[in-house]
Amino acid sequence: MTQPGHYFGGSQAYVPYPAESGFHEYPQRADTFVEEMYVGSGMHPTQKELPTFQYIALASVAFGVENRYEIILAGASHVVWKFTGNEGLAAIYSTLAGIQIQKKRYKTAAFASLLDVYDTLNDFNRGKLVTKKGIQKLAWWGIGYMAAMLRYV
């Protein structure tokens, strides 16, 4: 008959994390290892917020575009968005989502609107109540909604 720790190189019972080894340090060491792995590989995550989901939101609202004035307004919103120092496509999909919600094209506007809500709640959970970026996204959504309501687009 074999001893309890035979397969692990000793005769004592195998204890994966003894109390004196500091099991609470394992998550910290794992987190440090993963960070070093990303930085060392050159694939360190960028500081942009959900770029993949922004592209999906843009594709979603692009299917709901009906005329050139919607594209012109979305392009103008993106120019202002970039000049105010922001990154990403949030102004474009927020503006188009506002237009499409007013025109009752809910299927194409849903993902972009929910992404705006997610970003706002994410900022709130980080302790930021109101951010410049959040106010601007809401403003562009409102401008799109009002432009569609007043029949400019």
N, CA, C and O of each residue as an XYZ file, in Angstrom:
612
protein
N       0.837     -1.180      0.000
C       0.000      0.000      0.000
C       0.885      1.248      0.000
O       1.895      1.292      0.703
N       0.507      2.271     -0.793
C       1.303      3.489     -0.904
C       0.885      4.493      0.166
O      -0.240      4.473      0.665
N       1.804      5.350      0.490
C       1.543      6.416      1.456
C       0.738      7.530      0.772
O       0.761      7.630     -0.455
N       0.026      8.371      1.541
C      -0.788      9.426      0.945
C      -0.013     10.385      0.050
O      -0.561     10.822     -0.962
N       1.212     10.730      0.362
C       1.973     11.690     -0.435
C       2.946     11.053     -1.398
O       3.833     11.733     -1.913
N       2.807      9.771     -1.656
C       3.764      9.039     -2.479
C       3.905      9.642     -3.885
O       5.022      9.786     -4.382
N       2.818      9.983     -4.510
C       2.863     10.481     -5.884
C       3.375     11.920     -5.976
O       3.625     12.426     -7.069
N       3.528     12.569     -4.833
C       3.976     13.959     -4.827
C       5.388     14.103     -4.272
O       5.813     15.207     -3.933
N       6.110     13.001     -4.180
C       7.510     13.066     -3.805
C       7.790     12.980     -2.323
O       8.875     13.380     -1.900
N       6.901     12.495     -1.528
C       7.166     12.393     -0.096
C       6.208     11.436      0.565
O       5.279     10.922     -0.057
N       6.448     11.210      1.825
C       5.584     10.291      2.549
C       4.477     11.017      3.307
O       3.595     10.380      3.883
N       4.522     12.331      3.307
C       3.483     13.076      4.018
C       2.297     13.328      3.089
O       2.425     13.296      1.865
N       1.153     13.575      3.695
C      -0.044     13.878      2.908
C       0.170     15.158      2.109
O       0.800     16.100      2.589
N      -0.358     15.188      0.885
C      -0.207     16.355      0.013
C      -1.194     17.434      0.429
O      -2.403     17.206      0.461
N      -0.676     18.590      0.741
C      -1.502     19.749      1.060
C      -1.134     20.818      0.047
O      -0.020     21.341      0.096
N      -2.035     21.163     -0.874
C      -1.655     22.066     -1.961
C      -1.244     23.454     -1.498
O      -0.319     24.039     -2.062
N      -1.901     23.987     -0.494
C      -1.589     25.324      0.000
C      -1.601     25.290      1.520
O      -2.641     25.539      2.130
N      -0.471     24.988      2.143
C      -0.462     24.968      3.602
C      -0.703     26.368      4.154
O      -0.452     27.366      3.479
N      -1.180     26.425      5.358
C      -1.548     27.694      5.976
C      -0.374     28.659      6.044
O      -0.560     29.865      5.884
N       0.833     28.150      6.278
C       1.972     29.056      6.396
C       2.477     29.574      5.049
O       3.279     30.508      5.019
N       2.024     28.986      3.924
C       2.499     29.449      2.613
C       1.766     30.690      2.144
O       2.223     31.336      1.201
N       0.675     31.044      2.744
C      -0.045     32.254      2.365
C      -0.928     32.056      1.147
O      -0.641     32.603      0.082
N      -1.984     31.294      1.283
C      -2.895     31.051      0.158
C      -3.482     32.349     -0.369
O      -3.786     32.461     -1.557
N      -3.642     33.329      0.511
C      -4.227     34.604      0.084
C      -3.329     35.341     -0.909
O      -3.799     36.251     -1.592
N      -2.047     34.969     -1.008
C      -1.145     35.613     -1.956
C      -1.299     35.071     -3.377
O      -0.837     35.701     -4.328
N      -1.931     33.930     -3.531
C      -2.031     33.310     -4.853
C      -2.770     34.191     -5.861
O      -2.265     34.368     -6.969
N      -3.947     34.755     -5.535
C      -4.613     35.616     -6.533
C      -3.767     36.815     -6.935
O      -3.781     37.227     -8.095
N      -3.037     37.370     -5.990
C      -2.183     38.512     -6.319
C      -1.055     38.093     -7.261
O      -0.738     38.811     -8.210
N      -0.447     36.931     -7.002
C       0.625     36.448     -7.875
C       0.084     36.126     -9.267
O       0.746     36.403    -10.267
N      -1.112     35.545     -9.337
C      -1.712     35.218    -10.635
C      -2.012     36.489    -11.420
O      -1.783     36.534    -12.628
N      -2.519     37.518    -10.752
C      -2.826     38.777    -11.410
C      -1.551     39.428    -11.944
O      -1.541     39.942    -13.062
N      -0.487     39.410    -11.161
C       0.795     39.963    -11.598
C       1.336     39.192    -12.795
O       1.857     39.788    -13.738
N       1.212     37.864    -12.759
C       1.683     37.036    -13.876
C       0.942     37.376    -15.164
O       1.565     37.508    -16.217
N      -0.373     37.520    -15.095
C      -1.170     37.818    -16.288
C      -0.818     39.198    -16.829
O      -0.697     39.375    -18.042
N      -0.651     40.179    -15.943
C      -0.270     41.515    -16.404
C       1.081     41.491    -17.107
O       1.250     42.111    -18.157
N       2.049     40.769    -16.523
C       3.370     40.679    -17.153
C       3.297     39.962    -18.493
O       4.029     40.304    -19.421
N       2.424     38.976    -18.599
C       2.271     38.244    -19.843
C       1.752     39.172    -20.944
O       2.254     39.137    -22.067
N       0.758     39.996    -20.632
C       0.220     40.915    -21.629
C       1.243     41.973    -22.028
O       1.419     42.256    -23.213
N       1.910     42.552    -21.050
C       2.874     43.596    -21.354
C       4.041     43.023    -22.150
O       4.519     43.659    -23.090
N       4.501     41.836    -21.786
C       5.614     41.212    -22.480
C       5.290     40.786    -23.898
O       6.181     40.749    -24.747
N       4.040     40.466    -24.175
C       3.665     40.002    -25.509
C       3.370     41.143    -26.469
O       3.241     40.918    -27.672
N       3.262     42.360    -25.959
C       2.910     43.488    -26.810
C       1.423     43.578    -27.088
O       0.989     44.402    -27.893
N       0.643     42.745    -26.435
C      -0.814     42.747    -26.632
C      -1.515     43.352    -25.427
O      -2.646     42.983    -25.113
N      -0.851     44.273    -24.756
C      -1.433     44.895    -23.579
C      -2.746     45.568    -23.975
O      -2.791     46.288    -24.972
N      -3.818     45.342    -23.206
C      -5.109     45.935    -23.568
C      -5.024     47.455    -23.624
O      -4.403     48.083    -22.766
N      -5.641     48.031    -24.624
C      -5.654     49.483    -24.731
C      -6.637     50.052    -23.725
O      -7.451     49.325    -23.155
N      -6.558     51.328    -23.517
C      -7.424     51.978    -22.541
C      -8.746     52.438    -23.158
O      -9.481     53.206    -22.537
N      -9.049     51.986    -24.346
C     -10.322     52.323    -24.967
C     -11.405     51.441    -24.378
O     -11.148     50.303    -23.984
N     -12.598     51.964    -24.320
C     -13.696     51.227    -23.721
C     -14.414     50.369    -24.761
O     -15.058     50.900    -25.666
N     -14.310     49.090    -24.640
C     -15.031     48.114    -25.457
C     -15.011     48.432    -26.948
O     -16.076     48.631    -27.532
N     -13.852     48.488    -27.584
C     -13.820     48.850    -28.999
C     -14.563     47.862    -29.884
O     -15.156     48.267    -30.884
N     -14.550     46.578    -29.546
C     -15.263     45.589    -30.364
C     -16.754     45.848    -30.330
O     -17.430     45.776    -31.357
N     -17.267     46.149    -29.147
C     -18.699     46.402    -29.028
C     -19.085     47.718    -29.709
O     -20.214     47.857    -30.179
N     -18.172     48.675    -29.766
C     -18.463     49.910    -30.488
C     -18.614     49.630    -31.981
O     -19.486     50.200    -32.636
N     -17.770     48.758    -32.514
C     -17.895     48.403    -33.933
C     -19.201     47.651    -34.202
O     -19.846     47.861    -35.229
N     -19.578     46.783    -33.280
C     -20.847     46.048    -33.444
C     -22.023     47.020    -33.375
O     -22.964     46.909    -34.161
N     -21.976     47.971    -32.443
C     -23.048     48.963    -32.330
C     -23.134     49.817    -33.593
O     -24.228     50.127    -34.064
N     -21.979     50.196    -34.138
C     -21.970     50.985    -35.370
C     -22.555     50.189    -36.529
O     -23.322     50.727    -37.327
N     -22.203     48.921    -36.626
C     -22.764     48.083    -37.687
C     -24.266     47.931    -37.517
O     -25.006     47.926    -38.500
N     -24.718     47.809    -36.284
C     -26.149     47.651    -36.022
C     -26.939     48.876    -36.467
O     -27.960     48.747    -37.143
N     -26.468     50.068    -36.087
C     -27.209     51.271    -36.480
C     -27.033     51.580    -37.963
O     -27.873     52.257    -38.554
N     -25.965     51.099    -38.563
C     -25.766     51.339    -39.999
C     -26.849     50.665    -40.828
O     -27.196     51.151    -41.904
N     -27.388     49.553    -40.339
C     -28.467     48.891    -41.067
C     -29.768     49.687    -41.035
O     -30.662     49.430    -41.841
N     -29.890     50.638    -40.130
C     -31.113     51.422    -40.028
C     -31.062     52.771    -40.717
O     -32.051     53.504    -40.715
N     -29.923     53.113    -41.310
C     -29.786     54.410    -41.985
C     -30.632     54.416    -43.251
O     -30.586     53.478    -44.048
N     -31.413     55.498    -43.429
C     -32.304     55.584    -44.592
C     -31.947     56.707    -45.564
O     -32.269     56.604    -46.747
N     -31.295     57.773    -45.104
C     -30.995     58.855    -46.042
C     -29.641     59.476    -45.731
O     -29.032     59.185    -44.702
N     -29.185     60.325    -46.622
C     -27.846     60.896    -46.504
C     -27.728     61.896    -45.358
O     -26.630     62.107    -44.843
N     -28.824     62.510    -44.952
C     -28.749     63.488    -43.877
C     -28.414     62.836    -42.537
O     -27.784     63.454    -41.680
N     -28.831     61.608    -42.365
C     -28.455     60.877    -41.150
C     -26.950     60.649    -41.120
O     -26.326     60.766    -40.065
N     -26.367     60.327    -42.263
C     -24.921     60.099    -42.340
C     -24.168     61.407    -42.120
O     -23.132     61.421    -41.456
N     -24.675     62.493    -42.668
C     -24.025     63.798    -42.499
C     -24.036     64.210    -41.032
O     -23.021     64.677    -40.514
N     -25.175     64.043    -40.353
C     -25.256     64.400    -38.937
C     -24.337     63.513    -38.098
O     -23.682     64.001    -37.177
N     -24.284     62.232    -38.401
C     -23.396     61.330    -37.666
C     -21.932     61.695    -37.900
O     -21.125     61.654    -36.970
N     -21.591     62.047    -39.120
C     -20.216     62.471    -39.404
C     -19.853     63.755    -38.687
O     -18.746     63.885    -38.164
N     -20.777     64.708    -38.659
C     -20.530     65.962    -37.939
C     -20.369     65.709    -36.440
O     -19.535     66.334    -35.785
N     -21.163     64.798    -35.909
C     -21.046     64.490    -34.479
C     -19.682     63.867    -34.178
O     -19.093     64.132    -33.130
N     -19.184     63.043    -35.097
C     -17.875     62.421    -34.884
C     -16.754     63.458    -34.938
O     -15.796     63.366    -34.171
N     -16.858     64.430    -35.823
C     -15.845     65.487    -35.914
C     -15.792     66.261    -34.600
O     -14.709     66.488    -34.060
N     -16.935     66.662    -34.087
C     -16.975     67.389    -32.816
C     -16.461     66.506    -31.678
O     -15.742     66.979    -30.798
N     -16.828     65.234    -31.699
C     -16.385     64.271    -30.685
C     -14.856     64.188    -30.646
O     -14.261     64.175    -29.568
N     -14.228     64.132    -31.810
C     -12.771     64.046    -31.869
C     -12.104     65.352    -31.442
O     -11.072     65.333    -30.770
N     -12.700     66.500    -31.837
C     -12.114     67.782    -31.459
C     -12.209     68.052    -29.964
O     -11.438     68.852    -29.435
N     -13.129     67.408    -29.282
C     -13.230     67.583    -27.832
C     -12.337     66.605    -27.083
O     -12.392     66.537    -25.856
N     -11.516     65.848    -27.803
C     -10.515     65.005    -27.174
C     -10.966     63.592    -26.838
O     -10.305     62.919    -26.047
N     -12.046     63.127    -27.399
C     -12.543     61.788    -27.115
C     -12.074     60.804    -28.168
O     -11.735     61.186    -29.288
N     -12.059     59.541    -27.800
C     -11.682     58.464    -28.707
C     -12.893     57.575    -28.967
O     -13.829     57.540    -28.169
N     -12.869     56.873    -30.063
C     -13.909     55.887    -30.334
C     -15.011     56.408    -31.236
O     -14.926     57.492    -31.812
N     -16.051     55.587    -31.335
C     -17.148     55.830    -32.268
C     -18.460     56.172    -31.559
O     -19.528     56.120    -32.169
N     -18.383     56.514    -30.299
C     -19.594     56.676    -29.500
C     -20.530     57.761    -30.037
O     -21.748     57.591    -29.995
N     -19.993     58.852    -30.531
C     -20.856     59.930    -31.028
C     -21.646     59.476    -32.250
O     -22.816     59.831    -32.401
N     -21.021     58.701    -33.114
C     -21.710     58.247    -34.325
C     -22.872     57.338    -33.971
O     -24.003     57.572    -34.397
N     -22.593     56.290    -33.184
C     -23.689     55.355    -32.908
C     -24.718     55.934    -31.945
O     -25.876     55.516    -31.972
N     -24.333     56.882    -31.096
C     -25.322     57.524    -30.225
C     -26.272     58.402    -31.032
O     -27.483     58.387    -30.811
N     -25.711     59.169    -31.971
C     -26.542     60.031    -32.811
C     -27.498     59.205    -33.660
O     -28.692     59.497    -33.726
N     -26.970     58.177    -34.305
C     -27.829     57.332    -35.143
C     -28.863     56.570    -34.319
O     -29.977     56.342    -34.789
N     -28.512     56.177    -33.104
C     -29.478     55.494    -32.239
C     -30.613     56.437    -31.859
O     -31.774     56.027    -31.837
N     -30.295     57.695    -31.561
C     -31.349     58.668    -31.247
C     -32.288     58.886    -32.426
O     -33.504     58.972    -32.255
N     -31.716     58.975    -33.617
C     -32.532     59.134    -34.828
C     -33.451     57.933    -35.003
O     -34.644     58.085    -35.267
N     -32.892     56.745    -34.854
C     -33.661     55.535    -35.142
C     -34.701     55.230    -34.067
O     -35.751     54.665    -34.372
N     -34.429     55.591    -32.831
C     -35.451     55.419    -31.786
C     -36.650     56.303    -32.104
O     -37.795     55.870    -31.969
N     -36.392     57.541    -32.526
C     -37.506     58.438    -32.835
C     -38.285     57.943    -34.048
O     -39.500     58.130    -34.116
N     -37.617     57.323    -34.993
C     -38.290     56.812    -36.187
C     -38.820     55.395    -36.007
O     -39.223     54.746    -36.972
N     -38.818     54.921    -34.761
C     -39.382     53.624    -34.381
C     -38.681     52.446    -35.062
O     -39.314     51.445    -35.399
N     -37.374     52.576    -35.259
C     -36.556     51.467    -35.760
C     -35.779     50.901    -34.579
O     -34.562     51.057    -34.478
N     -36.508     50.245    -33.698
C     -35.948     49.809    -32.423
C     -34.928     48.687    -32.573
O     -33.971     48.619    -31.802
N     -35.116     47.816    -33.544
C     -34.202     46.668    -33.679
C     -32.780     47.105    -33.975
O     -31.836     46.525    -33.441
N     -32.610     48.103    -34.803
C     -31.261     48.531    -35.155
C     -30.661     49.474    -34.112
O     -29.439     49.592    -34.026
N     -31.481     50.132    -33.335
C     -30.980     51.095    -32.344
C     -30.769     50.490    -30.967
O     -30.138     51.115    -30.115
N     -31.275     49.306    -30.730
C     -31.258     48.734    -29.382
C     -29.840     48.515    -28.860
O     -29.534     48.929    -27.742
N     -28.973     47.879    -29.636
C     -27.635     47.551    -29.134
C     -26.838     48.809    -28.814
O     -26.166     48.872    -27.785
N     -26.908     49.809    -29.686
C     -26.159     51.050    -29.458
C     -26.674     51.776    -28.215
O     -25.882     52.293    -27.427
N     -27.975     51.817    -28.037
C     -28.532     52.478    -26.855
C     -28.157     51.733    -25.580
O     -27.831     52.356    -24.570
N     -28.201     50.409    -25.619
C     -27.817     49.626    -24.444
C     -26.327     49.756    -24.132
O     -25.931     49.705    -22.968
N     -25.505     49.922    -25.160
C     -24.076     50.132    -24.926
C     -23.842     51.475    -24.238
O     -22.977     51.578    -23.368
N     -24.596     52.498    -24.616
C     -24.504     53.785    -23.927
C     -24.911     53.653    -22.457
O     -24.268     54.223    -21.575
N     -25.965     52.912    -22.206
C     -26.405     52.698    -20.821
C     -25.324     51.941    -20.047
O     -25.032     52.277    -18.899
N     -24.735     50.929    -20.666
C     -23.674     50.158    -20.013
C     -22.487     51.050    -19.659
O     -21.962     50.974    -18.548
N     -22.063     51.893    -20.599
C     -20.930     52.780    -20.338
C     -21.238     53.742    -19.197
O     -20.377     54.003    -18.357
N     -22.454     54.267    -19.160
C     -22.841     55.186    -18.093
C     -22.844     54.486    -16.743
O     -22.338     55.031    -15.762
N     -23.412     53.277    -16.679
C     -23.423     52.534    -15.419
C     -22.013     52.106    -15.016
O     -21.702     52.055    -13.826
N     -21.169     51.803    -15.977
C     -19.792     51.447    -15.686
C     -19.049     52.627    -15.065
O     -18.292     52.453    -14.110
N     -19.263     53.828    -15.605
C     -18.665     55.031    -15.009
C     -19.191     55.241    -13.593
O     -18.430     55.586    -12.689
N     -20.486     55.034    -13.404
C     -21.090     55.208    -12.081
C     -20.494     54.228    -11.077
O     -20.228     54.599     -9.934
N     -20.280     52.982    -11.492
C     -19.704     51.983    -10.592
C     -18.242     52.277    -10.267
O     -17.744     51.829     -9.234
N     -17.561     53.005    -11.110
C     -16.179     53.405    -10.836
C     -16.111     54.610     -9.904
O     -15.021     55.048     -9.537
N     -17.250     55.141     -9.525
C     -17.276     56.281     -8.623
C     -17.397     57.620     -9.317
O     -17.348     58.661     -8.662
N     -17.555     57.613    -10.628
C     -17.717     58.857    -11.376
C     -19.206     59.047    -11.625
O     -19.814     58.282    -12.374
N     -19.787     60.045    -11.012
C     -21.227     60.232    -11.174
C     -21.568     60.748    -12.561
O     -22.355     60.135    -13.283
N     -20.978     61.867    -12.930
C     -21.253     62.463    -14.231
C     -19.906     62.741    -14.897
O     -19.053     63.424    -14.331
N     -19.724     62.203    -16.105
C     -18.479     62.446    -16.823
C     -18.757     63.285    -18.068
O     -19.868     63.301    -18.597
N     -17.725     63.974    -18.511
C     -17.851     64.785    -19.733
C     -18.243     63.902    -20.917
O     -19.068     64.284    -21.748
N     -17.640     62.725    -20.977
C     -17.919     61.801    -22.077
C     -19.375     61.320    -22.026
O     -20.036     61.229    -23.061
N     -19.862     61.018    -20.845
C     -21.247     60.564    -20.693
C     -22.251     61.638    -21.080
O     -23.262     61.357    -21.723
N     -21.963     62.862    -20.684
C     -22.857     63.976    -21.032
C     -22.861     64.189    -22.544
O     -23.913     64.425    -23.138
N     -21.693     64.105    -23.159
C     -21.630     64.300    -24.607
C     -22.362     63.197    -25.355
O     -23.049     63.471    -26.340
N     -22.227     61.959    -24.906
C     -22.944     60.868    -25.590
C     -24.449     61.060    -25.466
O     -25.188     60.866    -26.431
N     -24.896     61.438    -24.284
C     -26.320     61.687    -24.086
C     -26.792     62.866    -24.939
O     -27.887     62.840    -25.501
N     -25.952     63.896    -25.027
C     -26.301     65.058    -25.849
C     -26.411     64.667    -27.324
O     -27.331     65.114    -28.010
N     -25.494     63.845    -27.817
C     -25.567     63.431    -29.221
C     -26.779     62.539    -29.480
O     -27.395     62.611    -30.544
N     -27.117     61.699    -28.503
C     -28.327     60.891    -28.648
C     -29.543     61.817    -28.738
O     -30.416     61.619    -29.584
N     -29.598     62.826    -27.866
C     -30.709     63.780    -27.872
C     -30.762     64.609    -29.138
O     -31.847     64.880    -29.652
N     -29.607     65.020    -29.652
C     -29.574     65.786    -30.898
C     -30.097     64.936    -32.047
O     -30.850     65.427    -32.887
N     -29.711     63.677    -32.091
C     -30.229     62.782    -33.130
C     -31.733     62.613    -33.017
O     -32.446     62.639    -34.020
N     -32.217     62.441    -31.788
C     -33.655     62.277    -31.565
C     -34.417     63.538    -31.996
O     -35.436     63.453    -32.681
N     -33.912     64.698    -31.588
C     -34.589     65.964    -31.936
C     -34.536     66.240    -33.442
O     -35.506     66.729    -34.021
N     -33.412     65.928    -34.065
C     -33.302     66.139    -35.516
C     -34.309     65.281    -36.265
O     -34.888     65.719    -37.259
N     -34.517     64.064    -35.790
C     -35.511     63.198    -36.443
C     -36.923     63.673    -36.137
O     -37.796     63.622    -37.003
N     -37.152     64.133    -34.914
C     -38.475     64.611    -34.540
C     -38.870     65.858    -35.335
O     -40.026     66.018    -35.725
N     -37.899     66.732    -35.567
C     -38.162     67.971    -36.302
C     -38.022     67.791    -37.822
O     -38.090     68.760    -38.578
N     -37.829     66.560    -38.250
C     -37.758     66.176    -39.665
C     -36.575     66.788    -40.407
O     -36.664     67.050    -41.607
N     -35.469     67.017    -39.702
C     -34.259     67.472    -40.368
C     -33.538     66.302    -41.044
O     -32.840     66.483    -42.041
N     -33.718     65.106    -40.487
C     -33.092     63.931    -41.077
C     -34.156     62.933    -41.447
O     -33.843     61.861    -41.964
